[in-house]
Every structure is written in C-alpha cells, then in structure tokens.
Amino acid sequence: MESLDMRMCGCTVFNCSIKIWLLCLLYNSSPVIG
C-alpha cells in the first residue's frame, strides 16, 4: 500500500474515485501507516 499516491487524498467523493477516497480514509485513520 506504500505506493498509494497520497496527493490523491486531497480529493473528495465529488471529484475523485470513491475507492481512492475510502483508501485515504483508511490511510489517515491508521496509526500504524500514518
């Protein structure tokens, strides 16, 4: 999962893929990944 482009996390469900948005939520909520 390290290859996920964190720049995409600036997107919202309205202008970005819902899958990317959910991945970003998981990324941001995980204390292990950061």
Secondary structure, DSSP 8 states (H G I E B T S, - for coil): -TTS-GGGGG--TTTS-HHHHHHHHHHHH-TTT-
